[in-house]
Amino acid sequence: MLSLLLYQHQTGVGCIMDIQKKDFIIKRSHDRSKAFGIAPERKFPKHILQGSALEQYMERNKELMNVAQPIMEQLMETLEPTGFIVVLTDNEGCILSVKGGKQTMNAARDLNMVAGAFMSEQSIGTNAMGTAISEDAAVQITATEHFISAYHQWTCSAAPIHYNGTIIGTLNLTGKAENVHPHTLGLVMAGVDAIENKLLSNRIQRELRASNNYAWAMMNNLAYGVFAIDLNDEIQWVNNTACRIINIRRKQLVEKPIEQLLPDWKKIKRIILNELNFLDQDSSFALEEVAERFLFNAYLIKNEQSEILGYLVTFRPLSRMLNLVKKYSGLHAHHAFSDIITRSPKMEELITYAQNVANSPSTVLITGDSGTGKEVFAQAIHNSSERRDAAFVAVNCGAISPTLIESEIFGYEEGAFTGAKKGGRPGKFELANDGTIFLDEIGEMPMDMQVKLLRVLQEGSLTRLGGQNSVRIDVRVIAATNKDLQREIDNGKFRLDLFYRLNVIPLHIPSLKDRIEDVVPLARHFIALKGAKLNKPVPELTPQIIEKMTHYHWPGNVRELENYVEKLVNLGGDPSFSDTPSYSVNPVEETPGSKNPKPAFHEIRSLEEVERETIKYALKAFEGNISQMAKRLKVGRNTLYAKLKKYGLDPKSYSSKD
């Protein structure tokens, strides 16, 4: 449009119709100027900025000036012989730039039409630049239409420049009054259009750059790797995370066949082309230096017409997902050595020894009777090692079916057996990677599994059930058993080589009967613990109860003591019921030459006696409330009524309402 109007201005052909299409105002009234109290004979603007004040204006309008300068120069290439000058102002009418022929520039300078001069109506009355701002319209002011008489020699055509719907300046053409022509206003309007379009283009470019920067920042800082693949199965784009995860440069990947990197690509492609989901599938890259396994997702890239343009593959290390599993699935140790309650010199010596070996990577074999606290020691060792922030995974080898123990411990691949989950599943060793695995009841492990466990301990790697690839692991192994493994070896039930591999650091936890001095402090600890847990008052350990406790041999060790204390708290510490649990806690009766003490016969009660006294105690505790009694005793109300009738017990006699 601008070049067209320049040509038309020179030739005088076909301009008027174009200009008439524009909405502009020619100001011929001096009423506004009079309202501002400006004398017509005044020659110069009231306000002219200089120095730093002008520099601030220039800086504030830097983008407008940068965009307008080339357009102003284009205008002057044609108009300079005609004696016109082109003027750019800001939205307050302050001149930012003036360009034109030398003679006209000098004349304008004599009238202070220079950078920094304010050409607003408030400053000099009616003029094209000030009026264009006031009226928000293109105007042409010629000769006496100017309020200031000094400007009567000029014809001025100006139009406001908009950005986001707001006036940010004006573009003005000024020449001798005798050269007035409506085409001049058309040129100005075309120049303004060019400036506004360029400003809009700049804004769009900035927004595109910002969007592009956001997209790049987002894609390159994702926690997972991304491949974009074309229809020829070649990699077209890779994000920074992908390069970092598999330690390879982008140029080594772009335009390379994806199948060279990902052997399962044909299978993945077939699945997603059939519009099936391929989400969080376990696989690996064909890179010798990358032993890590990954979880892959794959998607189709389509346009608005649902045409397939390519494929998107994302992946993340399986180890990171396992770490999340560890974090939120409770695979961590709770106990520390400071949690172990003891006054026994044997135990204190054992704790010191365990603390000294806690940070060693060597395997530990903990032996001791059931209930002595072998897992507490295992957790304390883990929490005192450098692996404390990693997972602690406990596996009870005796609680897993022999047919499932391999898949449970070592994991399995998809399709390894009937019922195997899609995508496979990591085993306990993988979950414990970088941490500790506690193999409790190791003596119960089947012989064929002992062979595989030995290989894992020796090689530091495992292969999932049904899998081909080896997975490197770094796991501290702590095993525990209450069996005599030497006897198991003699009976052919435990491998000697595995025993030596596990028994690098042996720990034997003494039974509670061999450290009877720990009974009372442990009991007090459990009383406080159970009282808080059950929301019941903490009962007193009477001398009678302490006497019984310290003369009992505790075959169930600390676990039995804990259960006894829980019953004691539930029963309010009543001595008459403290020795009537589902098992009997009785004084020790030693016979000459006996190795193990036995309970005194006269303390053993019949089941009916125990049942009657328990119900009687419950009547007292719940003040005859049958519903609460039935709930606590875990029997039906009808059954409880039958028992009350059988033992001649009347609930009303225990009611607090009596």
C-alpha positions in Angstrom: 0.0 0.0 0.0 2.8 2.4 0.9 4.7 1.8 -2.3 1.4 2.2 -4.3 0.7 5.5 -2.7 4.2 6.7 -3.3 3.8 5.9 -7.0 0.4 7.6 -7.1 1.7 10.7 -5.4 4.4 11.1 -8.0 2.0 10.4 -11.0 -1.1 12.0 -9.5 -3.1 9.0 -10.7 -5.9 7.1 -8.9 -5.2 8.3 -5.3 -8.4 10.1 -4.3 -10.6 7.1 -4.1 -8.2 5.2 -1.9 -7.9 8.1 0.5 -11.7 8.6 0.6 -12.1 5.1 2.0 -10.2 6.2 5.2 -11.9 7.8 8.1 -10.1 11.0 8.8 -10.8 14.5 10.1 -9.5 17.8 8.7 -9.5 20.3 11.5 -10.5 23.8 10.5 -11.7 25.2 13.8 -9.5 27.1 16.3 -12.0 26.6 19.1 -9.9 24.0 20.9 -6.8 26.1 20.6 -8.6 29.1 22.1 -9.8 26.9 25.0 -6.1 26.2 25.9 -5.4 30.0 26.0 -2.7 29.9 23.4 -1.8 33.1 21.6 -2.0 32.7 17.8 1.2 34.7 17.3 3.2 32.2 19.5 5.8 30.6 17.3 7.3 27.8 19.4 6.2 24.8 21.5 5.8 25.4 25.2 7.7 22.3 26.2 11.0 21.0 24.8 12.8 18.1 26.4 16.6 17.9 26.5 19.4 15.8 28.0 18.5 12.9 30.2 14.8 13.6 30.1 14.8 13.3 26.3 16.9 10.1 26.5 14.3 8.6 28.8 11.6 9.4 26.3 13.7 7.9 23.5 14.3 4.7 25.5 10.6 4.4 26.4 9.7 4.6 22.7 12.7 2.6 21.4 10.6 -0.1 19.6 8.4 2.5 17.9 11.4 4.3 16.7 13.2 1.2 15.4 10.1 0.1 13.5 9.2 3.6 12.1 12.8 4.6 11.0 12.9 2.3 7.9 9.4 3.4 6.8 10.2 7.0 7.3 13.3 6.6 5.2 11.3 4.9 2.5 8.9 7.8 2.4 11.7 10.3 2.2 13.3 8.5 -0.8 10.3 9.7 -2.8 9.3 12.9 -1.0 12.7 14.6 -0.4 12.6 16.4 -3.8 9.2 17.8 -2.9 10.5 19.5 0.2 8.5 17.4 2.7 9.8 16.2 6.0 8.5 13.2 8.0 8.0 13.5 11.8 7.4 10.8 14.4 5.9 11.6 17.8 4.9 9.6 20.8 1.4 9.5 22.3 1.9 12.8 24.1 3.0 14.6 20.9 6.7 14.7 21.8 8.8 14.6 18.6 11.0 11.5 18.5 12.5 11.8 15.1 12.5 14.1 12.1 13.7 13.2 8.6 13.7 15.2 5.3 15.4 17.6 3.0 18.0 19.9 4.3 16.2 23.2 3.5 12.9 22.1 5.1 14.7 20.6 8.1 16.4 23.9 8.7 13.1 25.7 8.5 11.5 23.3 10.9 14.5 23.6 13.3 14.0 27.4 13.3 10.5 26.7 14.6 11.8 24.3 17.2 10.3 21.3 15.4 13.1 19.1 16.8 13.3 15.9 18.9 11.9 16.6 22.3 9.4 19.3 21.3 5.8 18.7 22.2 3.4 19.2 19.3 0.2 18.6 21.3 -2.8 20.9 21.2 -2.1 22.0 24.7 1.4 23.1 23.6 0.8 24.8 20.2 -2.9 24.6 19.5 -4.4 23.2 16.3 -1.8 21.2 14.4 -1.9 17.9 12.5 0.0 15.8 15.1 -1.7 17.1 18.2 -5.2 17.0 16.7 -4.6 13.5 15.3 -3.9 12.4 18.9 -6.9 14.4 20.3 -9.4 13.2 17.7 -7.8 9.7 17.3 -8.2 10.2 13.6 -6.1 11.0 10.5 -6.1 14.8 9.8 -4.6 17.3 7.3 -4.0 20.8 8.5 -2.9 23.4 6.0 -1.8 27.1 6.2 -4.2 29.2 8.3 -5.8 26.1 9.7 -2.8 26.0 12.1 -3.5 28.0 15.2 0.0 29.3 15.5 0.7 31.9 12.7 4.3 30.8 12.3 3.0 27.4 11.0 0.8 29.0 8.3 3.5 28.3 5.7 3.0 24.6 6.2 0.7 21.8 5.2 0.7 18.9 7.7 -0.8 15.5 7.3 -0.8 13.2 10.4 -2.3 9.9 11.5 -2.3 8.2 14.9 -0.3 5.0 15.4 -2.1 2.3 17.4 -0.8 -0.8 19.3 -3.2 -3.1 21.0 -6.0 -0.5 20.4 -4.1 2.3 22.1 -2.5 5.4 20.6 1.3 5.2 20.9 2.3 8.0 18.6 1.7 9.8 15.3 3.3 9.9 11.8 3.3 13.3 10.1 4.3 14.7 6.7 5.0 18.4 6.7 5.7 20.5 3.6 5.1 24.0 2.0 1.5 25.0 2.0 1.4 25.3 -1.8 2.2 21.6 -2.1 -0.9 20.5 -0.2 -2.5 17.4 -1.7 -4.9 14.7 -0.3 -2.4 12.1 -1.5 -0.1 13.2 1.2 -2.5 12.1 3.9 -2.9 8.8 2.1 0.8 8.3 2.2 0.8 9.0 6.0 -2.0 6.5 6.6 -0.2 3.9 4.5 3.0 4.5 6.5 1.0 4.1 9.7 -0.5 0.9 8.5 3.0 -0.4 7.7 4.3 0.6 11.2 1.3 -1.0 12.9 1.7 -4.2 10.9 5.4 -4.3 11.8 4.6 -3.8 15.5 2.0 -6.5 15.3 4.5 -8.8 13.5 7.1 -8.1 16.1 4.7 -8.9 18.9 3.7 -12.2 17.2 7.4 -13.0 16.7 8.0 -12.4 20.4 5.1 -14.5 21.4 6.2 -17.3 19.0 9.8 -17.1 20.4 8.4 -17.1 23.9 6.2 -20.1 23.1 9.0 -21.8 21.4 11.3 -21.2 24.3 8.6 -22.4 26.7 8.2 -25.5 24.6 11.9 -26.2 24.3 12.4 -25.6 28.0 9.5 -27.9 28.8 10.6 -30.7 26.5 14.2 -30.5 27.4 13.6 -30.4 31.1 11.1 -33.2 31.3 11.9 -36.0 33.7 11.8 -38.5 30.8 13.4 -38.9 27.4 11.5 -38.2 24.2 12.0 -39.4 20.6 10.0 -38.0 17.7 10.0 -40.6 14.8 8.9 -40.1 11.2 6.9 -42.5 9.0 10.2 -44.0 7.8 11.0 -45.1 11.4 13.9 -42.6 11.6 14.5 -40.4 14.6 13.8 -36.7 13.8 14.1 -35.1 17.2 15.4 -36.0 20.7 15.2 -34.0 23.9 18.1 -33.3 26.2 16.8 -35.7 28.8 17.0 -38.6 26.4 20.6 -37.8 25.4 21.5 -37.5 29.1 19.8 -40.7 30.2 21.5 -42.9 27.6 24.6 -40.8 27.5 24.7 -40.1 23.7 24.9 -36.9 21.6 21.8 -35.7 19.6 23.7 -35.8 16.3 24.3 -39.5 16.8 20.6 -40.2 17.0 18.9 -37.8 14.6 18.0 -39.4 11.2 19.0 -42.9 12.5 16.6 -45.8 12.4 14.9 -46.2 15.7 15.1 -50.0 15.4 18.9 -49.8 15.7 18.4 -48.3 19.2 15.2 -50.0 20.3 15.0 -53.7 19.2 11.3 -53.9 20.2 10.3 -51.0 17.9 8.4 -53.2 15.4 6.3 -54.7 18.2 5.7 -51.2 19.7 4.7 -49.8 16.3 2.3 -52.7 15.6 0.5 -52.1 18.9 0.0 -48.3 18.5 -1.0 -48.6 14.8 -3.8 -50.9 16.0 -4.9 -48.1 18.3 -3.9 -50.0 21.4 -2.2 -48.4 24.4 1.5 -48.9 24.9 2.0 -47.5 28.3 4.7 -48.1 31.0 6.1 -51.2 29.2 9.5 -52.5 30.5 12.2 -52.8 27.8 15.8 -51.8 27.1 18.0 -50.2 24.5 20.5 -52.1 22.2 23.4 -50.2 23.7 26.2 -52.2 25.5 27.1 -49.4 27.7 23.5 -48.9 28.9 22.5 -51.8 31.2 19.6 -49.9 32.7 16.0 -51.0 32.0 13.4 -48.5 31.1 9.6 -47.9 31.1 8.4 -47.0 27.6 5.3 -45.2 26.3 4.5 -44.8 22.6 1.9 -42.6 20.8 0.8 -41.7 17.3 1.4 -38.1 16.1 -1.6 -37.0 14.0 -2.7 -33.8 12.3 -6.1 -32.2 12.4 -7.4 -34.5 9.7 -6.3 -37.5 11.8 -3.5 -38.3 9.4 -0.5 -40.1 11.0 2.6 -37.9 10.8 4.9 -40.0 12.9 5.4 -41.5 16.3 6.4 -40.3 19.8 8.3 -42.5 22.2 9.0 -41.5 25.8 11.0 -43.5 28.3 12.3 -43.2 31.9 14.6 -45.4 33.9 12.9 -48.2 35.7 15.1 -47.6 38.7 13.5 -44.2 39.2 10.1 -45.7 39.3 11.3 -48.3 41.7 12.6 -45.6 43.9 9.1 -44.0 43.9 7.7 -47.4 44.8 10.2 -47.6 47.7 9.3 -44.1 48.8 5.6 -44.6 49.0 5.2 -48.3 49.8 6.8 -48.3 53.2 10.0 -50.1 52.1 12.2 -48.4 54.7 13.6 -49.3 58.1 12.0 -47.8 61.3 14.4 -49.0 64.0 17.8 -47.8 65.1 20.2 -49.1 67.6 19.0 -46.5 70.1 15.6 -48.2 70.0 17.0 -51.4 71.4 16.1 -51.6 75.1 18.7 -53.5 77.2 20.6 -53.7 80.4 22.3 -56.9 79.4 26.1 -56.7 79.0 25.8 -59.4 76.3 23.4 -57.3 74.3 25.4 -54.1 74.8 28.5 -55.9 73.4 26.5 -57.2 70.5 25.1 -53.7 69.7 28.6 -52.3 69.7 29.8 -55.0 67.3 26.9 -54.5 65.0 27.5 -50.8 64.9 31.1 -51.3 63.9 30.1 -53.6 60.9 27.0 -51.6 59.9 28.6 -49.7 57.0 30.4 -52.8 55.5 29.0 -54.1 52.2 29.5 -57.7 53.5 26.6 -60.0 54.1 25.3 -60.5 57.6 23.8 -63.7 59.1 21.7 -63.1 62.2 20.8 -66.1 64.2 18.6 -66.5 67.3 15.4 -67.9 68.6 12.0 -66.7 67.2 10.9 -63.4 68.7 14.4 -62.2 69.8 14.3 -59.2 67.5 16.4 -60.2 64.5 14.6 -57.8 62.1 15.1 -55.0 64.6 18.8 -55.6 64.4 18.6 -55.8 60.6 16.8 -52.4 60.4 19.3 -50.8 62.9 22.2 -52.0 60.8 20.6 -50.5 57.7 19.9 -47.2 59.4 23.5 -47.0 60.6 24.9 -47.5 57.1 25.4 -45.2 54.1 22.4 -47.0 52.5 20.0 -45.5 55.1 18.3 -43.3 52.5 17.6 -46.2 50.2 15.1 -49.0 50.5 15.0 -51.7 53.2 13.1 -54.7 51.8 12.1 -57.5 54.1 11.3 -61.0 52.7 10.1 -63.9 54.7 11.4 -66.9 52.8 9.2 -69.2 54.8 6.0 -67.4 54.0 6.3 -67.6 50.2 5.2 -70.7 48.2 8.1 -72.6 46.8 6.5 -72.2 43.3 6.4 -68.4 43.6 9.6 -67.6 45.5 11.8 -67.1 42.4 9.4 -64.6 40.8 8.9 -62.9 44.1 12.5 -62.4 44.8 14.0 -62.0 41.3 10.9 -60.7 39.4 9.6 -61.9 36.1 9.0 -60.9 32.5 5.7 -60.6 30.7 4.5 -64.1 29.7 6.9 -65.9 32.0 4.1 -68.0 33.4 0.3 -68.2 33.3 -1.1 -65.2 35.2 2.1 -63.1 34.8 1.2 -59.4 34.7 1.5 -57.5 31.5 4.9 -55.8 31.3 6.4 -58.1 33.9 7.3 -57.2 37.5 10.5 -56.3 39.4 11.5 -58.6 42.2 12.5 -57.7 45.8 16.2 -57.5 44.8 15.4 -54.8 42.2 13.3 -52.9 44.7 16.1 -53.1 47.2 18.7 -51.8 44.7 21.2 -49.4 46.4 19.7 -50.4 49.7 19.3 -53.5 51.9 17.4 -56.7 51.5 16.5 -58.7 54.7 16.0 -62.4 53.9 14.2 -63.7 57.0 13.8 -67.4 57.7 16.6 -68.1 55.1 16.7 -71.7 56.3 13.3 -72.2 54.7 14.5 -71.3 51.2 14.2 -74.3 48.7 17.5 -75.8 47.5 17.0 -74.7 43.9 16.5 -71.1 45.0 19.6 -71.3 47.2 21.7 -72.0 44.0 20.2 -68.9 42.3 20.7 -66.8 45.3 24.3 -67.8 45.6 24.9 -66.8 41.9 23.3 -63.4 42.5 25.5 -62.8 45.6 28.6 -63.8 43.7 27.9 -61.9 40.4 26.0 -58.9 41.6 23.4 -59.3 38.9 20.2 -61.2 38.3 18.0 -62.4 35.4 14.2 -62.1 35.8 12.2 -65.3 35.5 11.5 -65.8 31.8 14.0 -63.0 30.9 17.1 -62.9 28.8 18.9 -59.7 30.0 21.0 -59.4 33.1 20.2 -56.7 35.6 23.0 -55.2 37.6 22.2 -54.7 41.3 23.9 -53.2 44.3 22.3 -54.7 47.4 23.4 -55.3 51.0 22.2 -58.7 52.1 21.2 -59.5 55.7 19.9 -63.0 56.3 18.3 -64.3 59.5 17.2 -67.7 60.8 16.1 -69.4 64.0 17.4 -72.8 62.7 20.7 -74.5 63.2 22.0 -74.1 59.7 24.9 -76.5 60.4 22.4 -79.2 61.2 20.5 -78.3 58.1 23.7 -78.6 56.1 24.3 -82.1 57.6 20.7 -83.1 56.7 21.2 -81.9 53.1 18.7 -79.1 53.4 21.0 -76.1 53.1 24.0 -75.5 50.9 27.4 -75.2 52.6 28.7 -72.7 50.0 25.7 -70.4 50.5 26.2 -70.7 54.3 29.8 -69.5 53.9 28.6 -66.7 51.6 26.0 -65.5 54.0 28.0 -66.0 57.2 30.6 -63.3 56.5 29.5 -61.3 59.5 27.7 -63.5 62.1 25.4 -62.1 64.8 23.7 -64.2 67.4 21.0 -62.6 69.5 20.6 -64.3 72.9 17.2 -65.4 74.1 15.3 -63.4 76.6 15.7 -66.1 79.3 19.5 -65.6 78.9 19.2 -61.8 79.6 16.5 -61.8 82.2 17.6 -58.3 83.3 16.0 -56.9 80.2 12.5 -58.2 81.0 11.4 -55.4 83.3 12.8 -52.4 81.2 11.3 -54.0 78.1 8.0 -54.5 79.9 7.9 -50.9 81.0 8.7 -49.8 77.4 5.9 -51.9 76.0 3.4 -50.7 78.7 3.9 -47.1 77.7 3.7 -48.0 74.0 0.5 -50.1 74.3 -1.2 -47.7 76.6 -0.8 -44.9 74.0 -1.9 -47.2 71.2 -4.9 -48.6 73.0 -5.8 -45.3 74.6 -5.8 -46.9 78.1 -4.3 -46.0 81.4 -0.8 -47.3 82.0 -1.0 -50.0 84.6 1.5 -50.4 87.4 3.9 -53.3 87.4 3.3 -54.7 90.8 5.9 -56.7 92.7 3.8 -59.8 92.2 3.7 -59.3 88.4 7.5 -58.5 88.3 8.2 -61.6 90.4 6.2 -63.8 87.9 7.8 -62.1 84.9 11.4 -62.5 86.1 10.9 -66.2 87.0 9.3 -67.2 83.7 11.5 -68.6 80.9 9.8 -66.7 78.0 9.9 -69.3 75.2 8.5 -66.7 72.8 11.1 -64.2 73.8 10.5 -60.5 73.3 7.5 -61.1 71.1 5.8 -63.1 73.8 6.6 -60.4 76.4 5.1 -57.7 74.1 1.9 -59.7 73.7 1.7 -60.4 77.4 2.1 -56.6 78.2 -0.6 -55.8 75.6 -3.0 -58.2 77.4 -1.9 -56.6 80.8 -2.8 -53.1 79.5 -6.1 -54.3 78.1 -7.0 -55.9 81.5 -6.0 -52.8 83.5 -3.0 -54.5 85.2 -5.3 -56.6 87.4 -3.0 -59.3 88.9 -5.9 -61.8 89.3 -6.1 -61.9 85.5 -2.6 -61.1 84.5 -1.6 -64.8 84.3 -4.7 -66.1 82.5 -4.0 -65.4 78.8 -4.5 -67.7 75.9 -1.1 -69.0 76.9 0.0 -69.3 80.5 2.7 -67.1 82.1 3.7 -69.1 85.2 6.4 -69.2 87.8 9.4 -71.4 86.9 9.5 -74.8 88.6 13.0 -76.2 88.3 13.7 -79.9 88.8 17.1 -81.2 89.8 19.3 -81.8 86.8 16.7 -80.3 84.4 18.1 -78.2 81.5 14.9 -76.3 80.8 12.6 -75.0 83.6 9.0 -76.1 83.5 5.8 -74.4 84.7 4.5 -75.4 88.1 1.6 -77.9 87.6 -0.6 -76.3 90.3 -0.7 -73.1 88.2 -2.4 -74.7 85.2 -6.1 -74.0 85.0 -8.9 -75.6 83.1 -10.3 -73.8 80.0 -13.7 -73.3 81.6 -12.0 -71.6 84.6 -10.1 -69.3 82.3 -13.3 -68.5 80.3 -15.4 -67.8 83.3 -12.8 -65.4 84.9 -12.3 -63.6 81.6 -16.0 -63.1 81.2 -16.3 -62.0 84.8 -13.5 -59.5 84.3 -15.1 -58.2 81.1 -18.4 -57.6 83.1 -16.5 -55.5 85.5 -14.6 -53.6 82.8 -17.6 -52.8 80.7 -20.1 -52.5 83.6 -22.4 -55.2 82.2 -22.7 -53.6 78.7 -23.3 -56.7 76.6 -22.6 -55.0 73.2 -19.2 -53.8 74.3 -18.3 -57.1 75.9 -19.3 -59.1 72.8 -17.3 -56.8 70.6 -14.2 -57.0 72.8 -14.5 -60.8 73.3 -15.2 -61.2 69.6 -18.3 -63.4 70.1 -22.0 -62.9 69.2 -24.4 -61.5 71.7 -26.4 -64.7 71.8 -23.3 -66.7 72.4 -22.3 -64.4 75.2 -25.8 -64.6 76.9 -25.5 -68.4 76.8 -22.0 -68.2 78.5 -23.4 -65.9 81.2 -26.2 -68.3 81.9 -23.8 -71.2 81.9 -21.6 -69.6 84.6 -24.4 -68.0 86.5 -23.3 -64.5 85.9 -25.8 -61.6 86.0 -24.8 -58.5 83.9 -27.2 -56.3 86.0 -25.2 -56.8 89.1 -22.2 -55.2 87.4 -24.1 -52.2 86.0 -23.1 -48.7 87.2 -26.8 -47.8 87.4 -27.3 -50.0 90.4 
